[in-house]
Amino acid sequence: MVEKMSIWSLVANASLVVQLVMLMLLLASVLSWIMIFQRQAVLSKARRSLRSFEDRFWSGVDLGQLFREINHEPNSDCGAENIFRAGIKEYTRLTQQSGFDPDSVMDGVERSMRVALAREEDKLERHLPFLATVGSTSPYIGLFGTVWGIMNSFRGLANVHQATLASVAPGISEALIATAIGLFAAIPAVIAYNRYSAQVEYLLGNYETFADEFSSILHRRMHASH
C-alpha cells in the first residue's frame, strides 16, 4: 500500500495534463536555479571589482596613468571602470578638438557615462525578470494542475457506486503534488529576485555616485585649464 501511494507512483499515474504541469514547473525550477547561481557569481564579481577600482581611483593616482593601466588590463566585470573608461575617452576626444567649448565637452562626457551606466544596468538585471516570472506564476500553474487533478478525481466518482476516501485519495494526492512543485519552484525564485534586486540597486547607486563625482573632477579640471 505504501508503495502504491509513493510520490513517484502518483506522478507516474497522474493525468497527462497534470504531468505536463509538473514537467513545466520542474523545468522552470531547474532554469531558475541555474540563473540564481549565475547571478550570484556576476554580482559578487561586480561588488569586488567596484571596491578594488574605487581604492585605485581614490588613491591619488593620475587619471591618465589609471586609464592606461585599465586599458592594458581591462576588467569587464567592473561597472565603475567601464563608466570611467567611457567618460575619459569622450573627454580626451572632445578636448583634442580645436576651439572646444567646456560646457559641450562636459555634456558629451556625461552623456557617454549615462550610456555606459545603462549598459551596466542591463548587464546586472539580466535574467532577473525570469526569476520574477517564475516566482509569481509557478504557484498558479501548480494550482491549475491541482484543480485539474481534483476535477478528474471527482469525475471518476461518477462511475463508482460507493465513494470512499480510498477511491479519491490517489487522485487528490497526485493533484496536490503539482501545487507542491509550484511552491518549490516559486519560493527560491522570489527570495533570489528580492535579494539580487537589492544588490543591483546598491551597485547602480554606487555607479551613479561615481559617475557624478568623476564628472565633477573633470569639470574642475576643465575650468582650471581654461
Backbone torsions as a table, in degrees:
resi	resn	phi	psi	omega
1	MET	NA	-40.6	179.4
2	VAL	-63.8	-38.9	-178.3
3	GLU	-67.6	-37.2	179.8
4	LYS	-65.3	-32.6	-177.1
5	MET	-98.5	17.5	177.8
6	SER	-70.1	158.9	-177.4
7	ILE	-60.7	-42.6	-177.5
8	TRP	-64.0	-40.1	179.0
9	SER	-68.7	-35.1	177.3
10	LEU	-65.6	-41.2	177.8
11	VAL	-64.8	-43.6	-178.0
12	ALA	-65.3	-32.9	-177.0
13	ASN	-93.6	1.6	-179.5
14	ALA	-69.1	161.0	177.7
15	SER	-67.7	162.7	-176.2
16	LEU	-60.6	-41.1	-179.2
17	VAL	-63.3	-44.2	179.8
18	VAL	-66.0	-39.0	177.6
19	GLN	-64.1	-40.0	177.3
20	LEU	-64.3	-39.7	177.0
21	VAL	-61.9	-46.1	178.5
22	MET	-60.9	-44.1	-179.8
23	LEU	-62.4	-42.2	179.0
24	MET	-62.4	-42.7	-179.1
25	LEU	-68.7	-39.5	177.2
26	LEU	-63.9	-41.2	177.4
27	LEU	-63.0	-43.2	177.7
28	ALA	-62.8	-38.4	179.2
29	SER	-65.3	-44.4	179.5
30	VAL	-62.1	-45.9	179.8
31	LEU	-64.1	-39.6	-179.5
32	SER	-66.6	-37.6	177.4
33	TRP	-66.1	-38.5	175.9
34	ILE	-60.1	-44.8	-178.9
35	MET	-71.1	-31.6	177.0
36	ILE	-62.0	-48.4	179.4
37	PHE	-67.2	-37.4	179.8
38	GLN	-66.7	-43.5	178.6
39	ARG	-65.4	-36.9	178.8
40	GLN	-61.5	-43.2	179.3
41	ALA	-64.6	-44.4	-178.4
42	VAL	-63.5	-46.8	-176.8
43	LEU	-70.2	-34.5	176.8
44	SER	-64.7	-43.8	176.9
45	LYS	-62.2	-40.3	-179.3
46	ALA	-63.6	-41.3	179.6
47	ARG	-66.3	-45.9	179.3
48	ARG	-62.9	-42.5	-179.1
49	SER	-65.9	-36.6	178.6
50	LEU	-63.5	-47.0	179.7
51	ARG	-62.1	-42.4	-178.8
52	SER	-64.6	-44.2	-178.4
53	PHE	-68.1	-41.5	179.8
54	GLU	-63.4	-36.1	176.4
55	ASP	-61.9	-41.5	178.9
56	ARG	-69.8	-41.1	-175.6
57	PHE	-65.8	-42.5	-176.5
58	TRP	-91.3	9.3	178.3
59	SER	-78.8	-5.4	-179.7
60	GLY	94.5	7.1	-179.9
61	VAL	-67.5	148.0	177.5
62	ASP	-63.4	135.9	-176.5
63	LEU	-62.4	-36.3	177.5
64	GLY	-64.5	-41.5	178.3
65	GLN	-66.0	-42.0	178.3
66	LEU	-62.3	-40.0	178.9
67	PHE	-63.5	-41.0	179.0
68	ARG	-66.3	-39.9	177.9
69	GLU	-63.9	-41.2	-179.3
70	ILE	-66.7	-41.5	178.9
71	ASN	-65.8	-29.8	179.2
72	HIS	-72.6	-40.2	178.9
73	GLU	-131.1	75.7	-178.0
74	PRO	-69.7	147.9	177.5
75	ASN	-122.6	99.5	-175.6
76	SER	-68.1	-16.1	179.6
77	ASP	-78.1	-13.4	-175.4
78	CYS	-96.0	108.3	-179.4
79	GLY	-66.5	-40.3	180.0
80	ALA	-63.3	-37.9	177.7
81	GLU	-64.4	-41.0	178.7
82	ASN	-65.8	-37.9	177.1
83	ILE	-66.8	-43.1	177.7
84	PHE	-59.8	-46.3	-178.3
85	ARG	-62.1	-43.7	179.9
86	ALA	-64.0	-41.3	-178.6
87	GLY	-67.5	-45.2	-175.6
88	ILE	-74.7	-29.3	174.6
89	LYS	-63.7	-45.7	179.5
90	GLU	-67.0	-38.6	178.0
91	TYR	-61.8	-46.1	179.5
92	THR	-64.1	-42.8	-178.2
93	ARG	-63.7	-43.8	-175.8
94	LEU	-75.0	-35.9	-178.6
95	THR	-75.1	-14.8	177.2
96	GLN	-81.8	-9.7	176.8
97	GLN	-79.0	144.8	-178.3
98	SER	-74.9	139.1	177.6
99	GLY	64.1	38.5	-178.2
100	PHE	-73.5	152.0	177.9
101	ASP	-98.8	124.4	-177.1
102	PRO	-56.2	-40.6	-179.5
103	ASP	-66.5	-38.4	178.1
104	SER	-66.4	-38.0	177.8
105	VAL	-61.7	-46.8	-178.3
106	MET	-67.0	-35.6	176.3
107	ASP	-62.4	-42.6	179.1
108	GLY	-65.6	-40.7	179.5
109	VAL	-64.3	-46.7	-179.4
110	GLU	-65.4	-37.0	177.3
111	ARG	-64.9	-42.0	178.7
112	SER	-63.7	-39.9	179.7
113	MET	-71.0	-33.0	176.4
114	ARG	-65.0	-38.9	177.4
115	VAL	-64.0	-44.0	178.6
116	ALA	-63.6	-37.9	178.2
117	LEU	-65.1	-39.4	178.0
118	ALA	-63.7	-38.1	177.3
119	ARG	-64.2	-41.2	178.8
120	GLU	-65.5	-37.2	178.1
121	GLU	-62.9	-44.1	177.6
122	ASP	-61.7	-39.6	-178.4
123	LYS	-66.2	-43.1	-177.5
124	LEU	-72.4	-33.2	-175.4
125	GLU	-90.5	2.6	-179.6
126	ARG	-61.2	136.3	178.6
127	HIS	75.6	-11.9	178.4
128	LEU	-64.7	-38.0	175.8
129	PRO	-60.5	-33.6	178.2
130	PHE	-64.8	-43.8	178.1
131	LEU	-61.8	-39.6	178.1
132	ALA	-64.4	-39.5	179.9
133	THR	-65.9	-44.5	178.6
134	VAL	-62.4	-43.5	-178.2
135	GLY	-65.8	-33.2	-176.2
136	SER	-89.5	-28.4	-174.0
137	THR	-101.2	-24.8	-175.6
138	SER	-57.7	-44.1	178.6
139	PRO	-59.8	-36.1	-179.4
140	TYR	-73.2	-37.2	176.1
141	ILE	-64.2	-42.8	176.6
142	GLY	-63.0	-38.8	178.4
143	LEU	-65.0	-36.8	176.5
144	PHE	-61.0	-44.5	177.1
145	GLY	-61.7	-37.9	178.9
146	THR	-65.6	-46.8	179.8
147	VAL	-61.7	-42.8	179.7
148	TRP	-62.3	-44.0	-179.8
149	GLY	-64.1	-41.4	178.7
150	ILE	-66.9	-38.3	176.0
151	MET	-59.1	-44.6	179.0
152	ASN	-62.7	-38.3	179.9
153	SER	-62.6	-44.1	-178.8
154	PHE	-74.4	-29.3	174.4
155	ARG	-65.6	-34.9	178.6
156	GLY	-66.8	-23.8	179.8
157	LEU	-70.2	-16.7	-179.0
158	ALA	-64.6	-26.3	-179.1
159	ASN	-96.4	5.6	-178.5
160	VAL	-107.3	131.1	-178.4
161	HIS	-73.1	-37.6	-178.3
162	GLN	-128.5	109.5	-178.7
163	ALA	-79.2	129.8	176.5
164	THR	-127.9	166.0	177.9
165	LEU	-62.4	-35.1	-179.2
166	ALA	-65.7	-27.2	-178.0
167	SER	-79.3	-26.5	-179.1
168	VAL	-104.9	-15.0	-176.1
169	ALA	-59.3	-45.9	-179.8
170	PRO	-60.7	-43.7	-179.3
171	GLY	-64.5	-42.5	179.3
172	ILE	-68.5	-37.7	179.5
173	SER	-63.5	-46.1	-180.0
174	GLU	-65.7	-31.4	177.8
175	ALA	-68.7	-41.3	-178.9
176	LEU	-67.7	-25.1	176.7
177	ILE	-60.8	-35.9	179.1
178	ALA	-61.2	-42.0	177.2
179	THR	-64.5	-41.4	179.3
180	ALA	-62.1	-42.9	179.1
181	ILE	-66.2	-37.3	177.0
182	GLY	-60.8	-42.6	177.0
183	LEU	-68.6	-36.5	178.2
184	PHE	-61.8	-35.4	178.2
185	ALA	-78.2	-36.9	-171.6
186	ALA	-77.6	-43.1	-171.5
187	ILE	-60.5	-51.5	178.1
188	PRO	-62.2	-35.9	-179.5
189	ALA	-64.9	-41.6	179.6
190	VAL	-66.5	-44.9	179.7
191	ILE	-61.2	-46.0	-179.1
192	ALA	-64.8	-41.8	-179.5
193	TYR	-61.5	-46.5	180.0
194	ASN	-63.7	-41.8	-179.4
195	ARG	-65.9	-47.4	-176.3
196	TYR	-72.6	-31.8	175.9
197	SER	-62.8	-39.9	177.7
198	ALA	-65.7	-40.4	178.6
199	GLN	-66.1	-40.8	177.8
200	VAL	-63.2	-42.3	178.4
201	GLU	-62.4	-39.6	178.1
202	TYR	-63.4	-46.5	-179.2
203	LEU	-64.6	-44.8	-179.6
204	LEU	-64.5	-36.2	175.4
205	GLY	-62.1	-41.3	177.1
206	ASN	-67.1	-38.8	178.9
207	TYR	-64.1	-42.2	179.6
208	GLU	-65.3	-41.0	178.2
209	THR	-63.2	-43.2	178.2
210	PHE	-62.3	-43.4	-179.6
211	ALA	-61.1	-40.6	178.5
212	ASP	-65.8	-43.3	-179.3
213	GLU	-67.0	-41.2	178.8
214	PHE	-66.0	-38.4	177.0
215	SER	-62.5	-38.9	177.8
216	SER	-65.3	-39.6	178.1
217	ILE	-62.2	-46.7	179.7
218	LEU	-66.2	-35.0	178.3
219	HIS	-64.0	-43.3	178.0
220	ARG	-65.4	-42.1	179.2
221	ARG	-63.0	-40.5	-179.2
222	MET	-61.9	-47.0	-176.6
223	HIS	-78.4	-21.6	176.4
224	ALA	-72.3	-32.5	-178.6
225	SER	-88.8	-4.4	-177.1
226	HIS	-107.8	NA	NA
